[in-house]
Amino acid sequence: MEKEVLLIKIRNNIQLQYPEIDTLIDELTPCLIQSITGETFSTEVKPVNKLDLKKINVINGWNPFDWGIYLERPNFVLKKLLVKNDDIIQGLVAYEIKDGWVELNLVESAPWNIGPNKDFIGVGGHLFAIACKASFDLGFEGYTAFYAKSKLVKHYQDIYGAILIDPNSRRMIIDTNGARKLVQKYFD
């Protein structure tokens, strides 16, 4: 698909029923870094199941999103980020497979990975990289689209090179170059 045609399709695919992405990216790191010790931890990405959702629903601090809807809808994928060989969810990402791109619907770091006293640095970047990698794996050249909270538009532009394609809806894309950088950082 030609780049210009794809950008028009993405721009015109306005679906504001999804939450705007509100994940502050602290650092782009090739692993998770424990903020207190500076120790690095390898990660793994796995599909989310209903038991995982029960675990996060009983833990205070997670935003009250209905993650379960992403398990039930066709073309939606829900993944969890874990420290390798550990079962504690460090972050969640939900995305939809569209016609030529991946639509990033919801990204959330675990409550203990938010704010100045977070356990791990690098969770947010990992979650975006998961969606970008899926886009490459599906043959979409890394194209990933999302809606940003207004306060984070510039942040996503600066950190990911994301492109604002509709200022009214804060519709953004990460193109091939930006996606490649993220995937190389987190998956190479």
C-alpha positions in Angstrom: 0.0 0.0 0.0 1.4 3.4 -0.9 2.4 5.6 2.0 0.2 8.5 1.1 -2.9 6.2 0.7 -2.2 4.6 4.1 -1.8 8.0 5.8 -5.2 9.1 4.4 -6.8 5.9 5.6 -5.3 6.3 9.1 -6.2 10.0 9.2 -9.8 9.2 8.2 -10.2 6.3 10.7 -11.5 8.5 13.5 -12.7 6.3 16.4 -12.7 8.3 19.6 -14.4 5.6 21.6 -11.0 4.4 22.6 -9.2 6.2 25.5 -6.5 8.6 24.6 -3.0 7.3 25.3 -1.8 8.8 28.5 1.5 7.0 29.1 4.5 9.2 29.9 7.7 7.7 28.5 10.5 8.0 31.0 13.4 6.6 29.0 14.0 4.4 26.0 15.9 1.5 27.5 16.8 -1.9 26.0 15.5 -3.6 29.2 13.8 -2.6 32.4 15.9 -0.7 34.9 15.1 -0.9 38.5 15.0 2.7 39.6 16.5 2.2 43.1 19.4 -0.1 42.3 20.0 0.6 38.5 20.0 -3.1 38.0 18.8 -4.2 34.5 16.2 -6.9 33.9 15.4 -8.7 30.6 11.7 -8.8 29.7 9.2 -11.0 27.9 5.9 -10.3 26.3 3.0 -12.7 26.6 -0.7 -12.8 25.7 -3.1 -11.7 28.5 -5.7 -14.2 29.7 -8.8 -13.8 32.0 -6.8 -14.8 35.1 -4.4 -12.0 34.4 -7.3 -9.5 34.3 -8.6 -10.8 37.6 -5.2 -10.2 39.2 -5.0 -6.6 38.0 -8.6 -5.9 39.0 -7.9 -6.7 42.6 -4.7 -4.6 42.8 -5.4 -1.0 43.8 -3.9 1.6 41.6 -4.6 0.1 38.1 -6.9 2.4 36.1 -10.5 1.0 35.9 -10.3 0.2 32.1 -12.3 -2.7 30.8 -9.4 -4.7 29.5 -11.7 -7.7 29.0 -13.3 -6.1 25.9 -10.0 -6.6 24.1 -10.0 -10.3 24.7 -13.5 -10.6 23.2 -13.3 -8.6 20.0 -11.9 -9.9 16.7 -8.7 -8.3 15.5 -7.7 -7.1 18.9 -4.6 -8.2 20.8 -3.9 -7.8 24.5 -0.3 -8.3 25.7 1.5 -8.1 29.0 5.0 -7.0 29.8 6.9 -9.1 32.4 10.3 -9.2 33.8 11.7 -12.5 32.4 10.9 -15.5 34.6 8.4 -13.5 36.7 4.6 -13.4 36.6 4.1 -9.8 37.9 2.6 -7.7 35.1 4.6 -4.5 34.6 2.4 -3.1 31.9 -0.4 -3.9 29.5 -1.0 -2.9 25.9 -4.1 -3.4 23.7 -4.0 -2.9 20.0 -6.2 -3.6 17.0 -5.1 -5.0 13.6 -6.3 -2.7 10.9 -6.0 -2.7 7.1 -2.4 -1.7 6.8 -1.5 -0.5 10.3 -1.8 -1.3 14.0 -4.1 0.9 16.1 -2.8 1.4 19.6 -5.9 1.5 21.8 -4.7 1.4 25.3 -1.3 1.4 27.1 -0.8 1.3 30.8 2.1 0.8 33.1 1.5 -1.0 36.4 0.7 1.5 39.2 4.1 0.8 40.8 5.8 1.9 37.5 4.3 5.4 37.5 5.6 8.6 39.0 8.8 9.6 40.6 9.1 6.5 42.9 8.4 3.9 40.2 9.9 0.5 40.5 11.0 0.1 36.8 12.2 2.6 34.2 11.4 1.8 30.6 7.9 0.2 30.8 6.1 2.8 28.6 8.6 2.6 25.7 8.4 -1.2 25.8 4.6 -1.1 25.5 4.8 1.1 22.4 7.5 -1.1 20.9 5.3 -4.2 21.3 2.7 -2.6 19.0 5.3 -1.4 16.5 6.8 -4.8 16.4 3.4 -6.3 15.7 3.0 -3.9 12.8 6.3 -5.0 11.3 5.4 -8.7 11.9 2.1 -8.2 10.0 3.8 -6.6 7.1 2.6 -3.0 7.9 6.1 -1.5 7.9 5.8 -0.5 11.5 2.9 1.9 11.1 1.2 2.4 14.4 -1.6 5.0 15.1 -3.1 6.3 18.3 -4.8 9.2 19.9 -2.7 11.2 22.4 -3.7 13.1 25.5 -3.1 16.8 24.6 -0.4 17.2 27.2 1.6 14.4 25.6 1.5 15.2 21.9 4.9 17.0 22.0 6.3 14.3 24.2 5.5 11.6 21.7 6.8 13.7 18.9 10.1 14.3 20.8 10.6 10.7 22.1 9.3 8.6 19.2 9.3 11.0 16.3 5.5 10.4 16.2 3.7 12.6 13.7 0.6 14.5 14.5 -1.8 14.0 11.5 -4.9 15.5 13.0 -4.5 18.3 15.6 -8.2 18.4 16.4 -8.4 14.8 17.5 -4.6 14.5 18.4 -4.4 11.6 16.0 -0.8 10.5 15.8 1.2 7.9 13.9 4.6 6.3 14.4 5.9 5.7 10.9 8.5 3.1 9.7 11.5 5.1 10.9 10.2 5.7 14.4 8.9 2.2 14.7 12.2 0.7 13.6 14.1 2.7 16.3 11.7 1.4 19.0 11.8 -2.2 17.8 15.6 -2.2 17.5 15.9 -0.7 21.0 13.6 -3.3 22.7 13.8 -6.4 20.6 17.3 -6.6 19.0 
